[in-house]
């Protein structure tokens, strides 16, 4: 086996998720400080989800067409940094919308290609993937906590410098990561994706995934603003975000054991049930720090176990050559369509119905997902043999 570029790939994940750790929790607060309305903020932050609808599929097709991933990873990393630099010079909503859309379009390109590149490098050792991906979570946590502490002592516009530094780190790592060794795939005749999509269980799962992502829409855009408005400091906000990610890491860590003990259906039902409870807790328990802590610990279920179980099911139902399209579909529907729906609806309800009812609506999305899984996905649909043992 060729020399494996462990640190270079790990560093890429570190900076990629560090940017998310700076951007997701705090950029909404920055936009609020510029006096944008909740609807404006939701529209701006939702550009990320909008671009995820078609961006990864488009860039992936381009990479397949030219048979090369690295040039696209490098180009899009550079363009994302250039697009972000516009935020230093603009103040009008229209300019922000354009800059955000351009940033998002280039930003969504890289990760799926880097994931594919990483698996190409891993070859037979794909079990080592989680050890590389773990650095992404470490980067996210370091960025969330560091930025929160920083912003308690420095004015909010400094957020732009921290974000730009993370994007520069991504670009540097993209330049250092080596191209993967070529793998030749046998051209087996794939089952048409359309046929797979006609199965009720596949439709039910994808619809439930959209619902789960919509349920997280308000959380992703307004959680920091919500806590800030209720008098929590930026370091506490960062601490609560970190707690969610830590519980997600813990779940990822034990996931293979959980999958051996429980069926995928059971794990999905538990994840959706936890989401129903979690968003009610956030909406109505904001005065009680302990309730917020418990709600964040549930993130391990509402994101971690849900995501792992959903990906395992997609892997099983989209075999062979359809797998990458199955994963692209999962990603664009869940994080694209679902996130967009939840984000935009929450932007409207936040101003018109208030924060408590916005989070109550999140619980209702989760309940819809729960009904879909309970009604249309049967035990035997997902558990012929152990799913993650390919």
N, C-alpha and C positions, 0 to 999 in steps of 0.2 A: 504493500500500500504506500502511496506517495505521502510526503510529509503533510500532516493535516494542520491547516492554519487556524488552530483553536483560538488564540488570543485576538487575531485580527477580526475573525467573525464575531467573537464575544464582544469586542470593543464596538463593533458596528451596532449590535443589539443594545448595548449599554447606552450609546448616544441617541439611537433612534427613540428609545422609550424615555430617555431623559428629556428629550424635547417634548414628548407627550406629557411628562410629569410637570414641566414648566407651563406648558400651553393649556392643557385641559382644565386644571383647577383654577388658574389665575387669569387667563386672558379675558374671560367674561367680566371679572372684576375691573380689569383695565378698561374694557369697553364701557362699563357702567360709569367709571370715573370720567369718561368723555361725554357723559350725559345721553348716551343712546338709550332708547326705550327697551323694555323686555322683548318686544317683537323684533326690533332691530338686531338685538344681541342674538336672539334665536336664529334669525335669518343668516347672520354672519357666521355663527358657529356651525350652522347646519350645512354650510358649503362642504365641509369635510365629508359628511354623509352623502351629500348629493354626488360628489365626485367618486365616491366609493361604489355608486350604483353601476357605473360603466368603466371607470378608470382602470382598475386592475385587469379587467378582461381585455381592454384595448391594448394596454402596455404588454400584457402577457402574449397576446396574439402577435404583436410586433416583435417580441423577443423570439417567438417560435419561428416567425417568418425569416428572420436573419440568423437564427440559430445562435444568438449571442445575448447574454443577459447583462454582462458587466458594463458595456458602453451605455446602455439605457439607465442602469443604476447610477452611474457617475453623472451623466447628463442631467437626470431628473433631480439629483441631490444638489447640483449646482444651481439649477433653475429655481428650486424651492428656496434656497438661501437668497437669491437675487429678488424673488417675489416678496420674501419677508422683509427685506431691507426697505421696501416701499412704506411700511408702517411708520418709519422714522420721520417721513416727510408729509404724510397726509392727515387730514382731519375730517373731511366730508364723508358721509355715509356711502355715497356712490363709489368713491375711490376705495374705501375699505372693502366694499362688496367685490369689486374687480380684483383687488390684491388678494383677498381671501380665496376667491375662486381659482385664481392662477396658482397660488400656493398649494391649495388642496389638490388640484389636478396633478401637479408634479409630485406632491408628497405621497399620494396613495400608490404611486407607481412602484416604488422600490421594494417595500416589504415582501410582497408575494414572490418577487424575483429573487430576493435575498434568501427567502425560505427555500426556494427551489435550488438555489446555488449551494446552500448549506447541506441539503440532502444529497446533492451530487457529490460534494466533498466527502460526506460521511460514508457514502456507498453502502457497504454491508453493515456499518456500525450505527444504524439510524437510532438505536436506543440512546446514543450519547447526545441526541438533540436537546433533551431537556436541560442538560448541563450547560449548553450554550445559551439557550433561551432564558435561563435563569438570570443571566447578566442583564437582560432587558428589564426584568422586574427590579433588580438591584439599582439600575440606572434611574428607573421611574421613582423609586423610593428616595434615593439620594437627592433627586431634583425637586421632588415635592417638599421634602423637609427643609432642604437648603433654601429653596426659594421662599417658602413660608416664613422662615426665620429672617431672611434678608429683607422681605417686604414689611416686616414689623418695624424695621429700623430705617429703611430707605423709601423714598417716594415710589409710587406704582410704575411710572415710566421706565424705571430701571429694569422692569420685566423684559423689555424689548432687547436689552443687551444680553441678558441671560439666555433668552430664546435664540438669539442670533449665534451665541457661542455654541449652543448645543447643535444647531444646524451646521455650523462650521466643522464641528467634531464628526458629524455624519459624513460630510463631504470628504474629510481627511481619511476616514476609515474606508469609504467607498473607493478611494484611490489606492489604498493599501491592500485591499482584499484581492487575492489572485483568482484568475478564471478557473473554472472547474474542469477536471478531466472529462473527456467526452464519453458519454454513455450511449450505446446504441440500443434502441428499443426494437423488439420484434414487432412487425406491423400486424398485430392481431386485429381482426375485424370487430370494431366496438359495437355494443348494443346501442341503438340510437338513444340520445338523451331524452327525446320526446316520449319514447316508450316508458322510460323510467319515471318521467314526470306524470304519467297517467295513473300511476299507482296511488290509491288513496292515502297510504301510510306516508309516502314521500310528500304529497301535498300537505297533509296534516302537520308533518314535522316542519316543513318550510314556513307554513302559515304561523305555527306556534313560535318559531324562531323570530319572525317579524314582530309578533306580539311581545316577546320577551325584550327585544331590542327597543321597541317603542316604549315599553315600561321604564327603561333606563334613560330615555331621552331627557326628561326633566332633570334627573340626577346629574347627567353629564354636563348640561348647560348651566343649571341654576343652583346646584348644591352649594358651591362656594359663596355665591351672592346671598343665598338663603341664610347660611350660617353667619356671614358677615353682618347682614341686616339684624340678626338677633344678638349681636354683640360679641361673637366669638373672634378671637385674634387670628391673624393669618397663620401663626404657628400651630394653633389648635386645628384650624381648617386643614392644614397640611398633615397633621397627625391623624386626623380622621380618614383622609384619603389614603394615607399609608396603611392604616389598619385594614382597610378594604383589600388593598393589594397583598398584604401579608397573608390574609385569610385565603386569598385566591392562590398564592404560592403554595400554602400548606395543602390545599385541595389538589393542586396539580401534582404535588409530591406524592400523595397517597392514592392518586387516582387509579393506578394499575391494580392496587389491592382492592379498592372499592368496586372496580369493574369485575373482579373475580368473585366478590361476595354478593353483589346486588345486580339485578338485571338493569339494562339501559332504561327500560320503561320506569322502573322504580326510582332511578336516579333523576330522570327528567321530572317525574311527578313531585319528588322532594324539592327540586330546584324551583319549580313554578309555585309550589305552595309557600316556600320561603319568601319568594318575591312578593306574593300577595301581602304577607305579614310585614315585610321589610318597609315597603313604601308607606303603609299606614303609620308605622312607627316613626319614620322620618317626618312626615307631614304634621302629625299631631304630637310628637314627642320632642320637638326642638328645644323646649325649655329644660329638658332633663338630659344632661350629658351622658348618663348611664344608658338611657334608651338609644341615643345616637351611637354609642359604642357598640351595643348589641346589634343594632341595625347594620353597622358597617361590617361586623363579623359575618353577617349573613351573605355578604358579597361573595364569599367563597362558594356558596351554593348558587346564588342567583347569576353569577358570572362563571366562576371556575368549573363547577361540576356540570352545569348546563352546557357550557361550551365544549368541554371534553366529551360528554355523552353525545351531543349533537354531531360533532365531527366524526366520532366513531360510527354512528349510524349512517352518516353520509358516505363514509369510506366503504361501508358494507354494501350499501344500496347502489352506489355508482362504481362498478367494478372496472378493473383494467384501464383502458385508454380513456374512459369517461370520468375517471377520478378527478383529474385536475379541473375539468369543467364543473363537476359536482361541487368541488370546494370553492371555485370562483363564484358559482351560483349562490352557494351558502353565504359566502362573504358579502356579495353585493346585495342580496335580499335582506340578510340580517342586519349588518352594520350600515348598509346603504338605505334601503327602503324603510326598514323598521326604525332606524335611528332618525331618518328624515321626518317620518310621520310623528314620532314621539317628540322630536325637537321642535318642529313647527307648531304642533298643537299646543305644546306647553308654553311656547312664546305668547300665544294668544290668551290661553287660560290664566297665565301668571298675572297679566294686567287686568283681566276682566273678572276672574273668579277667585283669585288669591292663591297663595302657595299651598295651603292645606288641601284645597280641592284639586289642585294640579297633581299633587302626590297621590291623592285618592284615586284619580283617573289612572295613574301608573299602576295601582293595584288592580284596577279593572282590566287593563291590558293583560296583566299576568294571569288573571282569572280566566280570560278567554283562552290563553295558551294552555292552561291547566285542563280546561274542558276538551280542547283539541287533542291533547296527548291521551287523556283518559278515554276519550270516545273512539279515536281512530287508530291508535297504535296499540297493537296487542302484544302480549309477552313473546309469542313465537315469531313476531315480525322482526325482532331485533336480536334475538339471542340464539340463533343456530350456532352453537360453539362460541368460544370466547372471541370477542370482536377485535381486541387489540393484539391478537397473536399472529397477525400476518407476518 
